[in-house]
Amino acid sequence: MIIVLLGPPGAGKGTQGERIAAVLGVPKIATGDVLRAAVRDGTPMGLAAKGYMDRGDLVPDAVILGIMTETLAATDDGAILDGVVRTVNQAIGLEQAVEGLGRRVDAVLVFDIDDEELVRRLSGRTVCDLTQKPFTGLEPGSPCPDGSGGILVRRADDEPDAVRHRLSVYREQTKPVIDWYCANGTNVATINAVGSLEEVEARALSALGR
Ligand code: AMP
């Protein structure tokens, strides 16, 4: 099963993606995670992507299409794609990649949430510098509560100016992807992303017929 998760930054795609992936028994693929690992490792792709990411801009489609094709080819059972499709061009590229593998996008879940709640969530978010696990309401510099020995840090793109920019990039470049999938006849479901982790997960699974 290939599921595309869409929605603005901070809507909970990453957290819910993990949960849905665990229930369906398929991997979650997040281009943001792949890119952050490349930045940490100082690879040529990471060095090229870092500036775009810190500003909250989209990394060029060609880089994303490369990651997409490579990671999809390595998965047999399908995947939950978190933040992988952010432009219509990427949606077209993904369609070609999955067709080439004899598969299709089974569903698109759109996580719906208003801007005020997003800014509140992202400005209170820190991540562990070792595991990248996100936390809410804990101060940067505190020890990571996941027992990894890491320290909580704020992502550069969670600073208020970058958050505002990411939201406008989402509205201008990613929202049209929803219309593209609807016009393409793909099963698109909108999920109310406000609620407890369990409530949002139940809505997402129910949209997938689980
Ligand atoms: P995320 O962790 O999904 O919020 O992604 C962090 C950053 O990585 C984004 O703000 C972009 O700079 C970059 N990125 C991740 N996925 C994509 C994508 N599909 N297209 C373009 N840029 C991306």
py3Dmol code that shows the C-alpha trace and the ligand (Angstrom):
import py3Dmol

protein = """\
ATOM      1  CA  MET A   1       0.000   0.000   0.000  1.00  0.00           C
ATOM      2  CA  ILE A   2       1.418   3.411  -0.945  1.00  0.00           C
ATOM      3  CA  ILE A   3      -0.073   6.270   1.065  1.00  0.00           C
ATOM      4  CA  VAL A   4       0.838   9.922   0.515  1.00  0.00           C
ATOM      5  CA  LEU A   5       0.559  12.203   3.564  1.00  0.00           C
ATOM      6  CA  LEU A   6      -0.094  15.865   2.781  1.00  0.00           C
ATOM      7  CA  GLY A   7      -0.621  18.827   5.076  1.00  0.00           C
ATOM      8  CA  PRO A   8       1.244  21.884   6.349  1.00  0.00           C
ATOM      9  CA  PRO A   9       4.384  21.671   8.485  1.00  0.00           C
ATOM     10  CA  GLY A  10       3.408  20.888  12.089  1.00  0.00           C
ATOM     11  CA  ALA A  11       0.156  19.107  11.171  1.00  0.00           C
ATOM     12  CA  GLY A  12       1.480  15.840  12.651  1.00  0.00           C
ATOM     13  CA  LYS A  13       2.307  13.958   9.426  1.00  0.00           C
ATOM     14  CA  GLY A  14       5.550  12.602  10.914  1.00  0.00           C
ATOM     15  CA  THR A  15       4.044  11.387  14.183  1.00  0.00           C
ATOM     16  CA  GLN A  16       0.904   9.948  12.610  1.00  0.00           C
ATOM     17  CA  GLY A  17       2.938   8.541   9.720  1.00  0.00           C
ATOM     18  CA  GLU A  18       4.960   6.458  12.224  1.00  0.00           C
ATOM     19  CA  ARG A  19       1.771   5.175  13.858  1.00  0.00           C
ATOM     20  CA  ILE A  20       0.010   4.327  10.596  1.00  0.00           C
ATOM     21  CA  ALA A  21       3.166   2.675   9.243  1.00  0.00           C
ATOM     22  CA  ALA A  22       3.376   0.489  12.378  1.00  0.00           C
ATOM     23  CA  VAL A  23      -0.281  -0.581  12.041  1.00  0.00           C
ATOM     24  CA  LEU A  24       0.035  -1.348   8.319  1.00  0.00           C
ATOM     25  CA  GLY A  25       3.470  -2.970   8.707  1.00  0.00           C
ATOM     26  CA  VAL A  26       5.126  -0.833   6.028  1.00  0.00           C
ATOM     27  CA  PRO A  27       8.032   1.635   6.312  1.00  0.00           C
ATOM     28  CA  LYS A  28       7.548   5.391   6.615  1.00  0.00           C
ATOM     29  CA  ILE A  29       9.640   7.420   4.208  1.00  0.00           C
ATOM     30  CA  ALA A  30      10.212  11.120   4.970  1.00  0.00           C
ATOM     31  CA  THR A  31      12.313  13.174   2.557  1.00  0.00           C
ATOM     32  CA  GLY A  32      12.892  15.676   5.404  1.00  0.00           C
ATOM     33  CA  ASP A  33      14.578  12.914   7.468  1.00  0.00           C
ATOM     34  CA  VAL A  34      16.658  11.722   4.496  1.00  0.00           C
ATOM     35  CA  LEU A  35      17.777  15.309   3.816  1.00  0.00           C
ATOM     36  CA  ARG A  36      18.582  16.081   7.484  1.00  0.00           C
ATOM     37  CA  ALA A  37      20.705  12.901   7.661  1.00  0.00           C
ATOM     38  CA  ALA A  38      22.532  14.019   4.492  1.00  0.00           C
ATOM     39  CA  VAL A  39      23.166  17.458   6.060  1.00  0.00           C
ATOM     40  CA  ARG A  40      24.504  15.822   9.261  1.00  0.00           C
ATOM     41  CA  ASP A  41      26.763  13.512   7.239  1.00  0.00           C
ATOM     42  CA  GLY A  42      27.970  16.432   5.103  1.00  0.00           C
ATOM     43  CA  THR A  43      27.270  14.604   1.809  1.00  0.00           C
ATOM     44  CA  PRO A  44      27.152  16.640  -1.439  1.00  0.00           C
ATOM     45  CA  MET A  45      23.344  16.333  -1.426  1.00  0.00           C
ATOM     46  CA  GLY A  46      23.237  17.560   2.178  1.00  0.00           C
ATOM     47  CA  LEU A  47      25.519  20.504   1.468  1.00  0.00           C
ATOM     48  CA  ALA A  48      23.365  21.488  -1.526  1.00  0.00           C
ATOM     49  CA  ALA A  49      20.096  21.131   0.447  1.00  0.00           C
ATOM     50  CA  LYS A  50      21.048  22.865   3.721  1.00  0.00           C
ATOM     51  CA  GLY A  51      20.475  26.472   2.620  1.00  0.00           C
ATOM     52  CA  TYR A  52      17.019  25.720   1.215  1.00  0.00           C
ATOM     53  CA  MET A  53      16.037  23.838   4.376  1.00  0.00           C
ATOM     54  CA  ASP A  54      17.244  26.465   6.856  1.00  0.00           C
ATOM     55  CA  ARG A  55      15.265  29.155   5.008  1.00  0.00           C
ATOM     56  CA  GLY A  56      12.168  26.965   4.836  1.00  0.00           C
ATOM     57  CA  ASP A  57      12.330  26.793   1.030  1.00  0.00           C
ATOM     58  CA  LEU A  58      11.703  23.635  -0.970  1.00  0.00           C
ATOM     59  CA  VAL A  59      14.714  21.632  -2.114  1.00  0.00           C
ATOM     60  CA  PRO A  60      14.717  21.359  -5.962  1.00  0.00           C
ATOM     61  CA  ASP A  61      12.404  18.704  -7.437  1.00  0.00           C
ATOM     62  CA  ALA A  62      15.270  16.820  -9.114  1.00  0.00           C
ATOM     63  CA  VAL A  63      16.876  16.054  -5.730  1.00  0.00           C
ATOM     64  CA  ILE A  64      13.557  14.916  -4.264  1.00  0.00           C
ATOM     65  CA  LEU A  65      12.682  12.751  -7.271  1.00  0.00           C
ATOM     66  CA  GLY A  66      16.073  11.024  -6.917  1.00  0.00           C
ATOM     67  CA  ILE A  67      15.468  10.231  -3.221  1.00  0.00           C
ATOM     68  CA  MET A  68      11.895   9.149  -3.979  1.00  0.00           C
ATOM     69  CA  THR A  69      12.811   6.706  -6.725  1.00  0.00           C
ATOM     70  CA  GLU A  70      15.726   5.213  -4.799  1.00  0.00           C
ATOM     71  CA  THR A  71      13.843   4.671  -1.516  1.00  0.00           C
ATOM     72  CA  LEU A  72      10.681   3.356  -3.197  1.00  0.00           C
ATOM     73  CA  ALA A  73      12.623   0.812  -5.220  1.00  0.00           C
ATOM     74  CA  ALA A  74      14.044  -0.495  -1.921  1.00  0.00           C
ATOM     75  CA  THR A  75      10.610  -1.185  -0.372  1.00  0.00           C
ATOM     76  CA  ASP A  76       8.544  -4.224  -1.336  1.00  0.00           C
ATOM     77  CA  ASP A  77       5.391  -3.848   0.711  1.00  0.00           C
ATOM     78  CA  GLY A  78       4.542  -0.223   0.039  1.00  0.00           C
ATOM     79  CA  ALA A  79       5.247   2.844   2.129  1.00  0.00           C
ATOM     80  CA  ILE A  80       3.828   5.804   3.991  1.00  0.00           C
ATOM     81  CA  LEU A  81       5.220   8.886   2.252  1.00  0.00           C
ATOM     82  CA  ASP A  82       5.545  11.755   4.726  1.00  0.00           C
ATOM     83  CA  GLY A  83       6.250  15.154   3.166  1.00  0.00           C
ATOM     84  CA  VAL A  84       7.658  13.456   0.063  1.00  0.00           C
ATOM     85  CA  VAL A  85       5.286  15.186  -2.384  1.00  0.00           C
ATOM     86  CA  ARG A  86       5.256  18.982  -2.121  1.00  0.00           C
ATOM     87  CA  THR A  87       4.837  20.172  -5.708  1.00  0.00           C
ATOM     88  CA  VAL A  88       2.660  19.067  -8.627  1.00  0.00           C
ATOM     89  CA  ASN A  89       5.863  18.208 -10.473  1.00  0.00           C
ATOM     90  CA  GLN A  90       6.837  15.823  -7.653  1.00  0.00           C
ATOM     91  CA  ALA A  91       3.347  14.248  -7.729  1.00  0.00           C
ATOM     92  CA  ILE A  92       3.783  13.590 -11.461  1.00  0.00           C
ATOM     93  CA  GLY A  93       7.289  12.189 -10.819  1.00  0.00           C
ATOM     94  CA  LEU A  94       5.980   9.907  -8.072  1.00  0.00           C
ATOM     95  CA  GLU A  95       3.185   8.670 -10.346  1.00  0.00           C
ATOM     96  CA  GLN A  96       5.748   7.719 -12.987  1.00  0.00           C
ATOM     97  CA  ALA A  97       8.039   6.080 -10.414  1.00  0.00           C
ATOM     98  CA  VAL A  98       5.262   3.926  -8.885  1.00  0.00           C
ATOM     99  CA  GLU A  99       3.921   2.974 -12.332  1.00  0.00           C
ATOM    100  CA  GLY A 100       7.439   1.899 -13.275  1.00  0.00           C
ATOM    101  CA  LEU A 101       7.380  -0.420 -10.258  1.00  0.00           C
ATOM    102  CA  GLY A 102       3.947  -1.780 -11.221  1.00  0.00           C
ATOM    103  CA  ARG A 103       2.245  -0.094  -8.269  1.00  0.00           C
ATOM    104  CA  ARG A 104      -0.016   2.879  -7.615  1.00  0.00           C
ATOM    105  CA  VAL A 105      -0.723   5.498  -4.948  1.00  0.00           C
ATOM    106  CA  ASP A 106      -3.603   3.903  -2.991  1.00  0.00           C
ATOM    107  CA  ALA A 107      -4.661   6.935  -0.967  1.00  0.00           C
ATOM    108  CA  VAL A 108      -3.775  10.501  -0.088  1.00  0.00           C
ATOM    109  CA  LEU A 109      -4.429  11.687   3.476  1.00  0.00           C
ATOM    110  CA  VAL A 110      -4.593  15.465   3.919  1.00  0.00           C
ATOM    111  CA  PHE A 111      -3.987  16.582   7.536  1.00  0.00           C
ATOM    112  CA  ASP A 112      -6.164  19.632   8.119  1.00  0.00           C
ATOM    113  CA  ILE A 113      -5.332  22.204  10.828  1.00  0.00           C
ATOM    114  CA  ASP A 114      -5.448  25.999  11.151  1.00  0.00           C
ATOM    115  CA  ASP A 115      -2.392  28.304  11.062  1.00  0.00           C
ATOM    116  CA  GLU A 116      -2.715  29.491  14.675  1.00  0.00           C
ATOM    117  CA  GLU A 117      -2.476  25.946  16.031  1.00  0.00           C
ATOM    118  CA  LEU A 118       0.463  25.219  13.683  1.00  0.00           C
ATOM    119  CA  VAL A 119       2.511  28.202  14.845  1.00  0.00           C
ATOM    120  CA  ARG A 120       1.747  27.238  18.468  1.00  0.00           C
ATOM    121  CA  ARG A 121       2.883  23.638  17.864  1.00  0.00           C
ATOM    122  CA  LEU A 122       6.035  24.481  15.905  1.00  0.00           C
ATOM    123  CA  SER A 123       7.221  27.249  18.239  1.00  0.00           C
ATOM    124  CA  GLY A 124       6.958  24.791  21.168  1.00  0.00           C
ATOM    125  CA  ARG A 125       8.703  21.948  19.319  1.00  0.00           C
ATOM    126  CA  THR A 126      12.220  20.705  20.043  1.00  0.00           C
ATOM    127  CA  VAL A 127      13.950  17.633  18.630  1.00  0.00           C
ATOM    128  CA  CYS A 128      16.582  15.315  20.091  1.00  0.00           C
ATOM    129  CA  ASP A 129      19.947  16.094  18.468  1.00  0.00           C
ATOM    130  CA  LEU A 130      20.751  12.371  18.292  1.00  0.00           C
ATOM    131  CA  THR A 131      17.478  10.635  17.430  1.00  0.00           C
ATOM    132  CA  GLN A 132      15.583  13.587  15.827  1.00  0.00           C
ATOM    133  CA  LYS A 133      12.521  12.562  17.858  1.00  0.00           C
ATOM    134  CA  PRO A 134      10.206  15.603  18.317  1.00  0.00           C
ATOM    135  CA  PHE A 135       8.950  16.855  21.719  1.00  0.00           C
ATOM    136  CA  THR A 136       6.490  19.583  22.654  1.00  0.00           C
ATOM    137  CA  GLY A 137       6.741  22.030  25.559  1.00  0.00           C
ATOM    138  CA  LEU A 138      10.356  21.233  26.568  1.00  0.00           C
ATOM    139  CA  GLU A 139      13.098  23.887  26.493  1.00  0.00           C
ATOM    140  CA  PRO A 140      16.036  23.699  24.058  1.00  0.00           C
ATOM    141  CA  GLY A 141      19.175  22.598  25.957  1.00  0.00           C
ATOM    142  CA  SER A 142      17.324  20.123  28.226  1.00  0.00           C
ATOM    143  CA  PRO A 143      18.347  16.478  28.204  1.00  0.00           C
ATOM    144  CA  CYS A 144      16.296  14.409  25.801  1.00  0.00           C
ATOM    145  CA  PRO A 145      13.656  12.401  27.725  1.00  0.00           C
ATOM    146  CA  ASP A 146      13.919   9.418  25.350  1.00  0.00           C
ATOM    147  CA  GLY A 147      16.977   8.113  27.257  1.00  0.00           C
ATOM    148  CA  SER A 148      19.281   8.440  24.233  1.00  0.00           C
ATOM    149  CA  GLY A 149      21.689  10.806  26.005  1.00  0.00           C
ATOM    150  CA  GLY A 150      20.936  13.535  23.425  1.00  0.00           C
ATOM    151  CA  ILE A 151      20.102  17.196  23.997  1.00  0.00           C
ATOM    152  CA  LEU A 152      16.914  18.917  22.810  1.00  0.00           C
ATOM    153  CA  VAL A 153      17.490  21.523  20.099  1.00  0.00           C
ATOM    154  CA  ARG A 154      15.222  23.777  18.040  1.00  0.00           C
ATOM    155  CA  ARG A 155      15.232  23.040  14.287  1.00  0.00           C
ATOM    156  CA  ALA A 156      16.481  26.123  12.389  1.00  0.00           C
ATOM    157  CA  ASP A 157      13.338  25.956  10.251  1.00  0.00           C
ATOM    158  CA  ASP A 158      11.092  26.029  13.373  1.00  0.00           C
ATOM    159  CA  GLU A 159      12.185  29.623  14.125  1.00  0.00           C
ATOM    160  CA  PRO A 160       9.153  31.961  13.677  1.00  0.00           C
ATOM    161  CA  ASP A 161      10.300  33.623  10.400  1.00  0.00           C
ATOM    162  CA  ALA A 162      11.066  30.264   8.787  1.00  0.00           C
ATOM    163  CA  VAL A 163       7.727  28.839  10.003  1.00  0.00           C
ATOM    164  CA  ARG A 164       5.798  31.726   8.406  1.00  0.00           C
ATOM    165  CA  HIS A 165       7.747  31.189   5.184  1.00  0.00           C
ATOM    166  CA  ARG A 166       7.134  27.405   5.212  1.00  0.00           C
ATOM    167  CA  LEU A 167       3.397  28.035   5.593  1.00  0.00           C
ATOM    168  CA  SER A 168       3.340  30.347   2.580  1.00  0.00           C
ATOM    169  CA  VAL A 169       5.398  27.825   0.564  1.00  0.00           C
ATOM    170  CA  TYR A 170       2.838  25.162   1.555  1.00  0.00           C
ATOM    171  CA  ARG A 171      -0.092  27.321   0.415  1.00  0.00           C
ATOM    172  CA  GLU A 172       1.514  28.266  -2.895  1.00  0.00           C
ATOM    173  CA  GLN A 173       3.300  25.077  -3.942  1.00  0.00           C
ATOM    174  CA  THR A 174       1.892  22.108  -2.018  1.00  0.00           C
ATOM    175  CA  LYS A 175      -1.843  22.845  -1.734  1.00  0.00           C
ATOM    176  CA  PRO A 176      -2.291  22.557  -5.536  1.00  0.00           C
ATOM    177  CA  VAL A 177      -1.084  18.941  -5.193  1.00  0.00           C
ATOM    178  CA  ILE A 178      -4.379  18.102  -3.423  1.00  0.00           C
ATOM    179  CA  ASP A 179      -6.375  19.288  -6.463  1.00  0.00           C
ATOM    180  CA  TRP A 180      -4.019  17.394  -8.759  1.00  0.00           C
ATOM    181  CA  TYR A 181      -4.680  14.116  -6.916  1.00  0.00           C
ATOM    182  CA  CYS A 182      -8.462  14.755  -6.885  1.00  0.00           C
ATOM    183  CA  ALA A 183      -8.432  15.434 -10.652  1.00  0.00           C
ATOM    184  CA  ASN A 184      -6.298  12.323 -11.134  1.00  0.00           C
ATOM    185  CA  GLY A 185      -8.993  10.151  -9.539  1.00  0.00           C
ATOM    186  CA  THR A 186      -6.864   9.150  -6.524  1.00  0.00           C
ATOM    187  CA  ASN A 187      -8.689   8.432  -3.248  1.00  0.00           C
ATOM    188  CA  VAL A 188      -8.139  11.685  -1.259  1.00  0.00           C
ATOM    189  CA  ALA A 189      -9.352  11.931   2.369  1.00  0.00           C
ATOM    190  CA  THR A 190      -9.162  15.000   4.603  1.00  0.00           C
ATOM    191  CA  ILE A 191      -8.344  14.238   8.247  1.00  0.00           C
ATOM    192  CA  ASN A 192      -9.073  16.634  11.110  1.00  0.00           C
ATOM    193  CA  ALA A 193      -5.563  16.857  12.615  1.00  0.00           C
ATOM    194  CA  VAL A 194      -6.640  18.464  15.894  1.00  0.00           C
ATOM    195  CA  GLY A 195      -7.161  16.041  18.772  1.00  0.00           C
ATOM    196  CA  SER A 196      -5.244  13.469  20.781  1.00  0.00           C
ATOM    197  CA  LEU A 197      -2.701  11.258  19.002  1.00  0.00           C
ATOM    198  CA  GLU A 198      -5.142   8.348  19.344  1.00  0.00           C
ATOM    199  CA  GLU A 199      -8.092  10.310  17.925  1.00  0.00           C
ATOM    200  CA  VAL A 200      -6.184  11.536  14.873  1.00  0.00           C
ATOM    201  CA  GLU A 201      -4.743   8.056  14.268  1.00  0.00           C
ATOM    202  CA  ALA A 202      -8.220   6.512  14.452  1.00  0.00           C
ATOM    203  CA  ARG A 203      -9.536   9.049  11.893  1.00  0.00           C
ATOM    204  CA  ALA A 204      -6.625   8.322   9.546  1.00  0.00           C
ATOM    205  CA  LEU A 205      -7.031   4.551   9.821  1.00  0.00           C
ATOM    206  CA  SER A 206     -10.758   4.786   9.335  1.00  0.00           C
ATOM    207  CA  ALA A 207     -10.166   6.807   6.127  1.00  0.00           C
ATOM    208  CA  LEU A 208      -8.000   3.889   4.993  1.00  0.00           C
ATOM    209  CA  GLY A 209     -10.808   1.425   5.760  1.00  0.00           C
ATOM    210  CA  ARG A 210      -9.117   0.037   8.937  1.00  0.00           C
TER     211      ARG A 210
END
"""
ligand_1 = """\
23
AMP
P 10.070 18.290 6.863
O 10.889 17.544 7.857
O 9.139 17.397 6.098
O 9.367 19.480 7.468
O 11.093 18.875 5.768
C 12.105 19.796 6.145
C 12.611 20.539 4.934
O 13.203 19.611 4.005
C 11.558 21.277 4.120
O 11.226 22.544 4.658
C 12.265 21.380 2.759
O 13.291 22.356 2.785
C 12.942 20.014 2.664
N 12.052 19.011 2.026
C 11.568 17.869 2.590
N 10.793 17.196 1.723
C 10.761 17.936 0.586
C 10.103 17.802 -0.673
N 9.316 16.750 -0.971
N 10.295 18.774 -1.598
C 11.104 19.826 -1.351
N 11.731 20.037 -0.200
C 11.575 19.098 0.775
"""
view = py3Dmol.view(width=600, height=400)
view.addModel(protein, "pdb")
view.setStyle({"model": 0}, {"cartoon": {"style": "trace"}})
view.addModel(ligand_1, "xyz")
view.setStyle({"model": 1}, {"stick": {}})
view.zoomTo()
view.show()
